[in-house]
Amino acid sequence: MAPRPRFCVIADDLTGALDTAAPFASHGWRTRVVPWPGGVGRIRGDGLPALAARAWAGADVVVVDTASRHAAPREAARRVRAAMAAGAVPGRGCASYKKIDSTLRGNVAAELAAFRRACGVHCLPAAPAFPAQGRTTRCGAVFVHGRPLAASAAARDALNPVADGMVARLAPPGTLDVFDAETDADLRRIVRRLTREGRLHGLVGSGGLATAIAATLGTRRRTVETRASGPVLVVAGSAHAASRAQVAALVADGALGLVAPVASRGVARDVEATVLLAADALGAGRTVALVPPPVATGARVDPRTADAVARRLAAIVMRLVAAAPVGAVFSVGGDTTAAVVAAAEWAPLDVAGALVPGVAVVALRPERRGHGPRWLVTKSGAFGDADTLRRLVRRLTL
C-alpha cells in the first residue's frame, strides 16, 4: 500500500479548521491546528511561519486558520497566500486542501483564486458537501436539509449572508471540477477516484470531504476518551439561531446561563458580578454557559463589533479558568474560539479527535500543578439540533 499523504489544510475560521482537523486525528494522523496569530481582528499575522514550523514538528497534518471569513476579499486572499507559504513548505511532500464553508460563507471566490495559484493546480476538484450536517450538492448547487441554499438560514446569516448556491460560479470557467455528493458514501467514492487519478495535491471541500479522506486513507477510527475532570464552561458567542436554541436547552437542563456584559464602557461592575456568579457555580460542579446579548433576527453584525465581543467574552473565560476548577471549555462559534485560544496562548493546538462528527476535541496542557482545563471542545454555531449542546456536555461530564 502506498504511504498515506500528509496534508496542509487552509481554513478561513477556527471552528472550521478544527472540525476539518478532527477526522484526520481520529483516523491516525498526528494533527495540529495553527490559528492566525493574535486572533481574528489582527491583520499582519506576525509569527505565522514560526508557529507553522512548530506545528509540523512530528505532525502529519497541519491546518492553518487564516481568520479571514469576515475580512475584505483582498486581505483574505493575502492571508491564504501567507498561510500556503508558511504551511505548505516544499519538500514536506504534503498535499494542499482548501477548506471552505459548506454553505459557501466567507470570501470563497477570492480565497480559491489565491489557493489555486499557490498550489499550482489549474482545475481544482471541489466537493463542498457535508452530509452529516445536512449540506449536500446536486447538479453543482448547494442544498441545506433538502432546500436550496438561498432558502436556508445561510441566506440570512448575520455576518455572511449567501444567496447563490452554484459552486462553479465561485471561480473562472474551467478552474473548478465540482463533484455532487448527497451521502458520506458519495464522498468516499470521490476520494477513491481522486486517489486513483493522482489528484490529491490541490483539493477544495468542507469538513465532509476531509472526513471522507481520513476514513478512506487512514486507520480505523478511534474514540476519544474526553471525560472532563471538572465542570464544563460553555462560551457560545455565535449569533446563529441554532446556537441560541442549544444554550436555552442546556440551561433548561440545569446549567447556569449568563448573558455576559460585553459593551465597551461602564460594565466593570457587571463583569465582576458575572465572574463571581459563574465561579461559584463552577466551584459547585455546575455547568455554566456564557452568551453575549442577543442579536435581533435578521440584523447584520459588523465584523469589528463581532471581534470586540469575542475578545471580551474570552477575557471573562480566562478569569474563570484561573479562578475555578474548569474541566473543559466548550466554545461555540469560530470568532469566539479564536479569541479564547489567542487569550489563553494555547496555539498550536493538538487535536485529539472528534466527540461526534463536526465537534472537535483539543488536548490542552494544564498549567502548573495540573490547574486548568484538560480539553477544549469546539463546534460551529450552526451545527446540530436544539438538543445537541446538552447531549454533548452531558457526555463530557458523565
N, C-alpha and C positions, 0 to 999 in steps of 0.2 A: 504494500500500500504506500502511495506517495505521502510524504510528510504533509501534515495539515499546514495551511498558510498562516502566517502572522498577519494581523490587521492593524492598520492605523485608521481610526474612525474619527470623523469630524462632525460634531453635532452643534446645534445652534442654541440649546439651552441645557441646563444641568440635569433636570429630571429625564429629559430625552437621552442625554449622554449615559445616564446611569441605567435606564431601562433597556438601552441597547447593549451596554456592557454586561448586564446581569446574566443573560443566557450564555454568553461565552464563558463566564466564570463557572456557571452551573455545569457546563459540559467539558470542563478540564483545562481551559485556557487560564493562565495566570494573567489577571486583568486589572488594569488601573485606569482611573479617570483623572484627567488634568483639567481643573476649572480654569477659566480665564482669570489671570492674576488680578486680584483686587476686587473681583465680583462684577456684577452686571454693568454698573454705571461707569466703570473705569475704561478709558479709551486705549491707552498705549499698549497694555499687555506686557510691561517690562517683566522680565524673568521667565517668560514662557519657554524659551529654549532650555533653560536650566531645569525647570520643572519637568519638561518632557523627557530630558535625559535621565533624571532621577526615576521617572515612571518606567522607562524602558529597561532599567536595570533588573534583570530577571523576569521580565514580563513577555507575554506572547501577544497580548492585545493592549493597545493604548488608545483611549478615547479622549479627544481634546474638545472641550466645550468652548466655543467662541463667544458665548453670551451675546449673540447678535440678532436674536429674533426681533427685538424692538429697535434695533439700530437703523440708521439710514442705509439704503442699499449699497452705496459706495463703501461705507465703513464696514458693512457686513462682508462684502467681497474682499476687502483688505484683510480682515481678520481670518477669513478662510485661507488666503494665501500665506499669512503668517503661521497659521496652525499647520498647514501642509509642510511648510519649510521646517518647522520645529519638530513635527511628529513623524512625518513620512520620510525619514532620512535615507538616502540611497545607501545600499549596502546591507540594510537590515532584512531585505527580502520580504517586505511586507506589502500586502495588498491594501488598497485605499478604498474606504467606504464613506460615502456622504450620507449621514443620517438626516432625513427630513421628517417633518411632522406628517403624520398620516392623514391629517386634514388640510395639509398644504399651507399652514400658517407660517408667517415669517417672510424673510427675504429669499424665498426659494429660488427664484429665477437668477438673481444676482449671485447667489452663493453657488449655484450649479455652474454658472459660467466660469467663475474663478476656480472651482474644483476641477472642471473639465480641462482647463488649460494647465493647471498644476500637475495633474496626474498623466497628461498626455494621451488621453483616450478620446478619440473624435466622437464616437457614439456610445453613450453610457447606458448600460442596462438599468432600467428603473422599475422597481416594484414597491410602491408605497403602501400596499395593503397591510393591515394589521387585524386579521380576522378575530383574534382574541378580544379585541376592543370594539368589534362591530364595524370596522372600517374595511371596505372591500373595493376592488377595482373591476369595472365591467366596461368593455368597449373603450378602454382608455380613460374612463371617468371614475372619480371617487364617489362612493356611496357611504353613508353613515347609518348603520342599522337599517339598511334597505332603502333609505331615502337619498335623493341627490344631495350633494354637498351644500348646494345653495339653499336647501330647505332644512338644514341641520343647525345645531347650536353654533357650529363654527362660523356660520354666516353672520352671527350676532356677537361674536367674541368681543370682549371689552377692549382688547388691545390690538388684535389682528383679525378683523373680520375677513372672511374669504367667501367670494361669491362664485368663482369659476372652478369647477372640479375637473376640467380636462387637463390631464397631466402634460401632454405633449406641448401645450401652449406655453409652458414654462421655459422653453429653450428653442433655439432656431431649428427649422426643419432638418431632419436627418441626424440630430445630435442626441436624441433620446430614443431608446428602444423600450417602449412601455409594455410591461407584462401585466395581464389581467390575473387576479387571484381572488377567490372568494372563500378559500379554506386554507388551513395550515398545510394540508397535503398539497395544495396547488403551489404554495411557496417552496416546499421541499422539492417538488418536481422542477421548479425553476432553478433552484440551486444545483441540482444534479445536472441539468442541461448546461448551465453556465460553466460548471466544473469541467464537463466533457469538452466544451468548446474553448477552454482556456481563457475565460472572460471574467475572472475574479479580480483582475487588477484594479479596475475602477467601477464601483457599484454605487447605486443610489437606492435607498429604501428607508423604511421606518424600523422600529423595533421588531416588527413582524418578520421581515426578511433576515434580520440579524439572528432572530431565534431559529429560523429555518436553517441558516448556515451552521449555527452551533450544533443543532440537533443532527444535521446530516453529516458534518465533517468532524465533530468532536466525539468525546467519550460519552458513555451513558450518563444521563442526567442524575446529579446527586442532590439530595435535600440538604438545605442549610439549617442547622440547629440554632435557632435565634431566640431562645427564651431569655427575656430581659431579667437581670438580677434585681431590678428596682422598678418603680413606676415609669410609665411612658409619658413623655411630654410631646404633645402634638402641636405643631405650629402650621396652621393652614392659611397661607397668605393668598391663595388663588381666589380670584373673583368669580370663578365658574360656578354656575348654579348647582352642579353635581357636588362640588366640594362643600358648599353651604349645607346641602341636604345631608351629607355624610356626617358633618360635625353635629348637626341637630340630632341625628340618630345616636351618635356617640354620647352626647350629653344626656339624652333620654335614658341611656343605659347606665348612667351613674357617674360619668366624667364631670369634672368641673369645667364649665365653659366660661371663658373670659374674653371680652372684647378689649383688645389691647389699645391703650392710648397712644396713637402714633402721629398726632398732629405735631407741627413743628414748634409750637410755642405753648407755654402755660400748662404743661402736663406733668411736671416733675412730681407733684404730689400724687397724681393719678398713677404714674408709673410705680412709685413706691408702694402704693396700696395694692396694685396688681401683683407685683413681685411678692409681697407679703402673703396675700391670699393664695397664690399659686404655690409658693414654697411650703406653706403649711399643709396644703392638700397633698403635695408630692411627699412630704415627710410622713404623712399618714398612709402612704401607699396608694393614693388615688390618682387616676389618670387625669391630666389637665390638658385642655385644648385652648390654645390661643388663636384668636382670629382678629383681623383688622375690622374697622367699622364697615358695614355693608355698602355695596355699590348699587345704585338704582338700576333696575332691569333696563337693559338697552343703552345704558350710559357708556360713553367712551372714557378710557382712563389714559392719561398722559404717561408715557413711559418713564419720564423723570419722577413723576409722583409715585408710580409703582415701585421704582428703585428706592426712593426715600422711605416708603412704608416698609419695604422688605428689610432695609438696614435697621430701622427702629425695632421691628419685630425681632431681628437677630440679636440686637443689644439686650433685649429682655431675656431671650433664650440663654445668652451667655451668663447673665446674672443668676438665672435659675440653675443652670448646670453647675455653677460654682457653689450655690447655696444649698442645694437639695440633692438627695440620693437618686438622681435620674438614671434609670437603667437603659433607656433607649430614647432617642429623639426621632420622631416621625414627622417628616417635613412634606408638606403638600404644596406643589407649585414650583416651577423652575426658578423664578426670581427669588422666592423665599429660601429655597435650598441653597442657591448660590450665595446669598447674603449670610446664611448661617455658617456655611463652610468657610467663607472668607473671614468672618469674625473669629471663628474658632481656630483658624490656621491648620485645618485638617488635611490640606492637599499635599501630595497627590493621594487619591482615595483608593484604598484596597477593596475591590468589590468581591464580596463573598458569594453572591448568587442572587436568587430571586425568592422572595417569600411566596409569591404567586407570579405568573407572567404579568409583566408591567409594573411590578413593585420590587425595586432593587434594595439589596441589603449591603451595607458597607461596614466592614470591621474596623472599629476605631481603636486607638491606643490610649487607654485611660491614663490620666495624669498620675503624678507621683502618688504612691501608696494606694494605687488602684482606684482613686477617686475619678469619677467622670463616667459618661455613658459608654457602654460597650458597643452599641450598634447605632448606626444612622440608617433609617428606613425612609425611602422616598417614593413618591408617585406623583403623576401629573394631576392637576385639579380636575380634569375632565374624565379621568379613568374611574370606572366602576359604577355600581348602582348605589342606592341610598344606604344600604347596609354594609357596604364594602369596608369602610374605615372601622366600624365597630367590630366586624369579624376579624380584621387583621390585628387590631390592638388586643383583642381577646386572645388571639393565637400567640402573641408575644408574651402575654402575662400569665397564661395558664400552664 
